[in-house]
Amino acid sequence: MYALTNNASRNCVRCGKELTDAASLNEGIGPYCRKLDNALLAQHIPANLPAALDAYAGIPELPIGAVQDTFNNVLAALKAGGKADWRLEVKRMEWMLSFEAVRELAYKGMLATVRALGYVGLASLWEGEAATGLATVRYESGRLFVKGPRNKGAVNAFRAIAGRLFHAATKEWSVPAAQAAAFTAAVYAHYPVNTGLDAALAASKAVEAATPAPSPSAPSQKPASGLLIEAAGATLVIKTPYSAAFVGQVKSLPYPDRKWDGAQKAWVVSSKHLAAVKGMVTACYGVEPVVTGEAVVVASAKPALPAAASAVVQMPKPVALPSELPF
């Protein structure tokens, strides 16, 4: 651990509370938040390393010597690449963000970095869009149910899923099993501390597998309703159902290359990210997107995000990090 040179008060980036004891100052997060590490440091979508590096490299020089050293350690790791587990780098960013001066300069860049690395639940918690209380997930009669602490981000996410219902008697949200990808993304983003999700998804898939397949003469099923990618020269106009994971992935692209068009209710993205966008859609919605129009794909200086193989990417279960990190 580098010696601290800033005597100002420090606060946990997860909950905002002041850090006072030695262990909290060492980690950059408070005791309650540390207990949630295994859940909050779960990586739910594949890392978009080029986007993470772009976001992190755009952060200005930091004012505290020891923090700058830690910043450089994270930057070197991102440049080196070659691994899937970025929890140590994420923990280092949380430690740096416990300093107010660092938060003022680096919060947005580090938030985009963490989201691009696939830690969507933690990123949502930083933004105040996730709950740290336990949520329970179950499957019943063709629907996926979730019950958790009230959270505005979660409410908005579930309301945006087609076929969703709120059950006042049990205070649960439910969605059709066909919306498993959107449901899972919402749970990952807004209820990172949950139980029963894997079992519910497995039960849903088992029922789906037991359902007779349509006859060969039946028309092919259309992609997710409301999903459209229209190429218009150097730009892509992307209209999709709401998905917290998809929004996070789009936001991980360099800012000049993407913007939200409120009038069209669509993302407008540079066509040089066509391959990356198609991969994001496949990962978040479970369909191979159809692109209409003609794109002028400009060669990118950095590799695009490869297409993911499935709607829900099961990452290895995290193990506890050591209590003291070699910052």
N, C-alpha and C positions, 0 to 999 in steps of 0.2 A: 504494500500500500504506500502510495506517495504521501509525503507530509502535507497536511492541509495548510494553506497560506491565507485562507479567507475566514475571518472570525464572525462573519455575519450569520444570522440564523439560517438554518437549512430546513427544507420541507420535502416530504415524500411526494414524488410525482404521481403516485397512484391515488392517494387520498387527500393530499394537500396538508396533512397535519405536520406540525413542527417536529423535527427529529432532535431528541435530547440525549438518549443513552448511547454508549460507545458502539454497541452492535449496530444500531440504526444508522449512526454516522458513517460507520465502516461500509455498510451496504447501500446507503442512500435511500432506503425505504424502511418504514416502521415495522414493529413486531407483528401486528395482525396481517399486514400485507405480505410479510415474508412467509407466513404460514400457507399462503395461497400460491406460492411459486410453481408448484407442480401443475396446477390448473392454468394459471395465467401465462406460464411460459411454454404452453403447448403450441406447436406450430401446425396450423390447420390447413394451410395451402402452400404449394411449393414456393420457394423464394424466387423472386424476380431480381437476381443479383445486379444486372445492369442498372435497373431503376433505383435500387437501394444505393448503389455507389454514386449515381448522379445526385440523388437527394442529399447524401451525406457530404459529398465533396463540395456542395454548394453552401455549406455552413461557413460563416466567416470565422476568422481566427478568434479564439477564446481568450479572455483576459486574465485567467488564473494559470500560473505556470504548471502546477501539478495536473490541473484539468486538461491543459493542452497536451501534456504527455499522454494522458489516457485517451484523449481524442485521436492522437496519432496512432496509438495501438489499434484502435477500432478501424481506422482508415486503412492501415496496413493489412489487417485481416480481410477486409472487404476487397481490396485490390488483389490479394493472393487467391481468394476464392477457394474452390476445391473441397468444400464441406457442406453438409446440410444443416448441421446444428449450430445456430448462431446465438444461443442463450447467453454465453459469456459476454459477447459484444452488446447484447441487449441490456444485460445487467450493468455493464460499464456505462451505457448511456443513461440508465436510471440514476446511477451514482452521480454522474456529471450534472444531471438536471435537478439534483437536490440543491444546487447553488442557484440563487435567484439570478445572478448575472448571466449564468449559462442559459437559464430558461428564456430570458429575454432575447438572446441571440440565436439559440439553437433548437428551441422547442419544435417549431414547424418542420425543420429539416430532419430532426431525429424521429419525430412522429411518422413522417413519410418513409423514413428508412425502416423503422420497425414494421410498419404495415407491409412494405414491399418484401421484407424478409419472411412474411407469412404469419406473423404473430398478431392476428387480427383482433383477438379478444383483448390482449394487453393494450393495443393501440386504441381500441374503443374505450377502455377504462381510463386511459390518459385523458381522453376527450370528454369524460363524464357521460359516455353513452352506454356503459355497461354496468351491471350490478355484480357485487361481489358475494351476495348471499346465494345459497344453494338453490338451484332450480331442478325440478324433477321432470323427466321425459318418459312417455310411455306410448305404446301403440295399441289401438283397439278398433276393430271393425272398419278397417280401411283408412283410418285417420291417425295422424301423429299428434300427440298432446304434449303441452309443456305448461308447467306452473312454476312461477318464480317471483322474486321481489318485483314490485312495480318499478318500471323503468321506461322513461319516455322513448328512448331509442328502440327498445324492444317492441313497444306498442306500435310505433310507426312501421317497424319492419314487418310485423305480423299482419298488420292491416293491409299492407301492400301485396300480400300473397293471395293469389286467386283461390277462392273457395274457403277462405279462413272463417272461423267462427269463434266467438268468445262465449264461454260457458259461465254465466254469472254464478250458478250454484256452486261450482267447484273452483271458480276463478282460474280457469285454464283457457289457453288458446289451443285450437286444433286446426289442422289443415289436411287436405286429402293426401294420401300417401304418394300420389303422383307428383306432389310438390316437395318431395323429400330434399332436393338440392337446395331450394330456396329456404326451406325450414331449417336445414342443418346450418346454412350460412348465417341465418339470423340467430340461432342458438350460440354458435361459435362466437359471434361478434358481441352479443348483448348478455349472454349468460355463460361466460367462460367457466364458471364453477357449476357443474351440473352432474347429474347422475341419471343413468338409464338411457342415454342417447344411443350408445352402441347397440344395446339390446333391442331398443325400439326400431332402429334401422334394420337390424338383422331380421326381426319379426316381419317387418314390412316387406323386405326382399323375399323372405320365405313364402309369404302369401302370394306375392307377384309371380314367383317361380312356379307355384302350384296352379296358377291360372292358365287355362288353355291358351295357346298362342293363336292369333287370328289366322284364318285360312289364307293360302297364298294369293287367292283372288281378291282379298280384302285390300282396300286402298291403304297405302303407307301412311303412318301417323305423321302429322305435321309437327314441326319443332314447337317449342314452348310458345304459347300465345303471347303476342305483343313483342316478339323478338325480331329485330330487323337490323341488318347492316347494309347501308347504301353507300356505295363508292361514288364520289363525285370528284374525279381528277385527283388532286393532291390531298383530299380530306375524306374521312369516313364519318358518316352520320349514323350513330348507334342508338337504337331504341330498344330497351329491354325492360322486363318486369323488374321491380326493385329487388336488389340483392346487396346486402351490406358488403359481402366479400367482393362482388364485382365492382362496386363503387370504390372500394379500397384499392383494388388492382388498377383501375383506371387512374386514380389519383397518384399511383406510384409512378406513372409515366411523367417525363419531364414537363413542368408546367407550361412552357411555351407551345408544347405539342398537343395539349388537350384543354378543352373548356366545356362548361355546361351551358347549353343553349336553352334558356327557360321557355322561349317562344315555341320551340319545336319539342320541348321536353325530351331532349336527346343530348348525348355526348358527341362533340365534334373533335375528332382526333386526326392527326397527321397520318396519311396513308402509309408512311414508312413503318408504322407500327401494326400493319395489317396482320402479320403472322402472330404477333403478341396478342392482339385483340381477339383473334380467333381462338387462341389457346385459353384466354381468360373466359370466354363464353363457354367453351367446352367444360372447363373446370368448374364453373359456377352454376351452369344450367343443365349440364349433362347432354348437350346436343352439339352436333357439328353444324356451325352456323353457315347459312347461305348468304353469300354476298351478291347483291344486285348492283348493276352499273359497272363501270370500269375504273379501276384504281391506277393512278400513276404512282408506282411504288418507288420512292427515292431511296437509294442505298443508305443504310444507317451505319454510322461509325462503330456502333456497338451491337452485339448480337441480340436478336429478339428473344422474347420468352418462348420456349418451346411449348407446343400444345400439350395439355395435360391429358391423361388417359381416361379419367372418370370424373363424375360430378362431385363426389366426395372423396377427397384424397386422405387416406388414413396414414398419418405420420406415426413414427415410433413413439411410444409412451415415454415422456420425459422422466429422467431420474433426478434426484435432488442434487443441486450444485453444492460444492463445499461452502461452509458458512463464511469463510474468509476468501475473497477473490484476489488474485494477484494483479491488481490494477496497475 
